[in-house]
């Protein structure tokens, strides 16, 4: 818009589609009107123009631009809003904010809906707001399909290529895609429309934290005790794309879930077993990333570890056709975010549609762990994995002793039955079919490391004694 078109527009006067504001001191009121235009026929707000149509202009600094962007970001859902800075005399500008409506009303600003009546902006009635909601619900237009103004440079291109590599390996993406460039990959995954990135693309591949997507976050905490009233042992907030959040959650779990270590009879190799089935917990995290309600910008995924359980919560309740009881039996897959879920499936992170919760249950049963519990509260879905035993706050990994060999038992008996300190030569004489002295020395060192005997002296003068108890 140039100065001539600006003056022509101002001559029309304030109306149902045009509003004047003297300065950005009225920015909040101006954004309410932008929201009202989105809920109506669209319109333009001019900042730097008096109610009488006099052009005063406005000083524009980087801070001014940030303030305007901050207020516009409070409008939900994401909308088509254009901001122009039109230069006038004396280095001042008139700021033109143009709102273009679509079929995804109602829009809210700072959590409240507004409407335009002639040249007046007012709060929308509850009844009218609910009518808009019903109409929008009938459109069945998913949040992930909305277009953004971000470019491909905002995305992690290595992660995009990794999707193709994983998909080819899983035979879910044709090998011919190996040479695709990022924009071709995004088209293949239906993450582009009219040359613009869909919001699903940002969720999946954002290179860094973006102000427009604060909901791309996971809260992780290790609480001391059985509830949130206990102290934090660790508390983390991580922002980023879905694959980054999954990686960070995996790392957090590895730091705070103990590993039980044990030995099987006749085996010297230690076996490490996590306190929960890793794949079951990972399945719950993937479900949360794929099925959460991303339209709520103030919500996030929450992962909490207590002394007796692990809980994963995501905002967004179950679809109307699925109940909590259905989660424990075969059921239809009704993903809230089909594009996001499709990419996870292509990478082999989802095996089959509608089997995630059943897989969690089967994995827990196989390891003899309690079945996961599912519940809904505060507008979200919770999955709880209970531990067989409380892990405590200072509990160390469980490392049972491997069984002693018959020879080690005999050596231990020789030492414990002696009233004197014992040399290795005496042990060799009392053993039936003694092995080499080196093998006996290995057995003695093992018994010492297990705290069963103690060593006195070094070298040829080494003596062995039973451990005081």
C-alpha positions, -999 to +999 in steps of 0.1 A: +000+000+000+014+034-010+006+068+004-021+076-023-040+043-016-036+050+021-053+084+018-081+070-004-087+043+022-088+069+051-114+090+032-139+061+034-140+066+072-143+040+099-167+012+092-173-025+097-140-032+079-118-002+088-106+011+121-083+040+130-059+041+160-038+071+170-007+051+181+005+018+193-005+029+228-038+015+217-022-017+203-042-041+225-075-025+214-063-026+178-056-063+180-091-069+194-104-053+163-081-075+141-096-105+159-131-091+152-123-087+115-112-123+113-146-133+128-164-113+102-157-100+067-121-090+072-107-055+075-078-031+080-066-014+112-046+017+106-023+028+134-010+064+132-044+079+122-068+098+144-105+090+147-111+121+125-089+107+098-059+129+104-026+112+095-001+116+124+022+087+117+040+065+142+077+061+151+086+025+143+115+008+161+125-029+164+107-029+197+076-016+179+077-045+155+082-070+183+053-057+203+030-059+172+042-095+165+037-104+202+001-093+202-007-109+169+007-142+182-020-141+209-047-146+182-057-182+178-059-203+157-032-191+134-046-166+109-037-148+077-026-113+090-004-089+070+014-060+086+027-031+064+047-001+075+038+028+051+063+057+052+050+092+054+067+126+060+092+132+088+104+096+089+071+084+104+050+055+093+014+044+093+010+008+103-016-011+083-027-045+098-049-064+073-069-094+085-082-118+059-109-142+071-114-178+062-137-207+072-119-215+105-137-191+128-140-184+157-108-166+164-098-154+199-074-128+211-058-134+244-083-162+250-114-140+242-135-138+210-144-104+195-169-093+168-175-062+147-208-044+146-207-014+122-177+006+134-176-009+169-157-038+183-172-058+212-168-092+229-186-120+211-216-136+229-212-171+242-240-183+220-225-169+188-191-183+198-205-218+202-222-215+169-189-208+152-173-237+170-200-261+158-195-249+122-157-252+125-160-287+139-181-297+109-152-287+086-130-313+101-100-292+093-070-303+113-047-279+130-017-295+113-030-285+079-029-247+085-002-229+065+026-209+079+049-181+067+081-200+077+105-211+050+124-243+046+154-227+061+136-229+094+136-267+093+163-292+103+172-306+069+192-334+083+162-346+101+142-344+069+167-366+050+167-390+080+130-396+074+138-407+038+167-429+050+146-446+077+115-449+055+135-467+027+150-490+053+116-498+066+102-503+030+077-476+036+092-451+013+103-461-022+140-463-028+137-438-057+132-411-030+168-414-019+179-385-041+151-361-032+159-326-020+141-313+011+113-295-007+106-327-027+106-348+005+081-324+021+059-325-009+060-363-008+050-363+029+022-338+021+037-312+044+035-284+017+005-267+001+006-238-023+043-235-017+039-229+020+048-251+050+020-267+069+021-265+107+028-302+108+061-296+091+071-272+119+062-297+146+082-324+129+113-306+117+117-271+133+154-263+135+150-244+168+125-231+192+099-208+174+079-181+191+047-192+172+049-228+185+055-227+223+035-259+225+064-278+210+077-286+244+080-314+269+082-309+307+102-336+325+106-340+362+119-366+387+100-360+420+112-371+454+084-392+468+050-403+456+034-370+445+043-335+432+045-321+467+079-337+470+111-319+460+125-320+425+155-342+420+156-330+384+133-306+364+137-300+327+119-280+300+129-289+264+116-271+232+121-284+197+107-306+170+090-339+177+121-361+171+143-339+193+118-341+221+117-379+218+155-380+220+155-357+251+129-378+268+149-410+261+180-394+277+160-382+307+146-417+313+181-432+310+193-408+337+166-415+362+153-450+358+175-476+375+189-507+358+188-541+375+219-560+369+222-598+375+240-629+365+226-662+353+240-695+365+271-706+347+274-673+329+299-646+338+284-619+315+262-595+334+226-590+323+212-555+325+174-551+327+156-517+329+130-513+356+104-508+328+102-522+293+120-496+272+098-502+241+066-498+260+076-464+275+089-453+241+055-463+225+037-441+251+060-411+242+054-416+205+016-418+211+018-385+231+037-368+203+013-380+176-020-377+193-018-346+214-038-315+207-013-290+192-040-263+188-036-255+225-005-233+225-003-232+263-001-270+268+027-295+265+036-331+271+045-339+307+068-368+318+070-374+356+089-400+375+079-407+411+093-433+435+066-458+426+056-449+390+063-432+357+035-410+342+032-395+307+004-370+300-005-352+268-032-326+263-061-338+242-087-364+252-097-395+233-118-393+201-156-397+208-157-432+193-129-446+215-132-452+253-106-459+279-117-496+279-111-497+241-074-490+247-069-524+262-083-543+232-079-540+194-095-507+182-096-484+153-069-459+148-083-423+148-051-401+149-057-365+157-027-355+137-026-377+106+003-360+089+025-362+119+015-398+126+022-407+090+058-395+092+064-415+124+049-445+107+072-440+077+102-440+099+092-473+116+084-456+149+048-468+146+044-504+136+007-507+128-022-484+132-043-488+164-019-512+182+002-488+203-016-492+236-020-530+232+018-532+224+025-514+257+003-539+276+019-569+259+054-557+266+047-551+303+031-585+306+060-602+289+084-587+315+061-595+344+055-558+351+021-543+360-001-533+330+000-496+322-030-477+334-049-452+312-070-422+325-083-389+313-081-357+334-077-319+329-084-323+292-057-348+285-047-385+285-024-401+310-005-434+308+009-447+341+036-474+344+039-487+380+072-501+392+074-536+408+092-520+437+097-483+447+129-470+433+135-445+461+157-415+458+191-430+467+185-465+454+214-479+435+212-504+406+205-539+419+235-561+413+230-596+428+261-617+433+267-644+407+267-679+422+301-692+434+317-721+415+323-753+434+360-745+435+354-710+449+332-725+476+359-750+485+386-722+487+362-701+509+356-731+532+394-737+535+400-701+546+370-698+569+379-731+587+415-721+594+424-704+626+455-690+610+462-668+580+464-690+548+489-690+520+480-699+485+503-729+486+482-744+515+450-739+495+466-756+465+475-786+486+440-790+501+422-787+467+413-819+450+427-819+414+440-783+419+442-761+388+472-738+381+482-714+408+471-686+384+435-699+384+435-701+422+448-666+424+419-654+401+394-672+424+409-655+455+408-621+439+371-627+430+362-637+466+380-606+478+361-583+455+328-598+467+338-590+503+341-626+514+378-627+523+406-602+529+441-600+516+471-593+540+504-584+525+516-585+489+536-606+465+550-639+477+541-630+513+504-626+506+482-642+532+444-647+532+419-646+560+381-647+564+364-614+564+352-603+599+314-601+600 
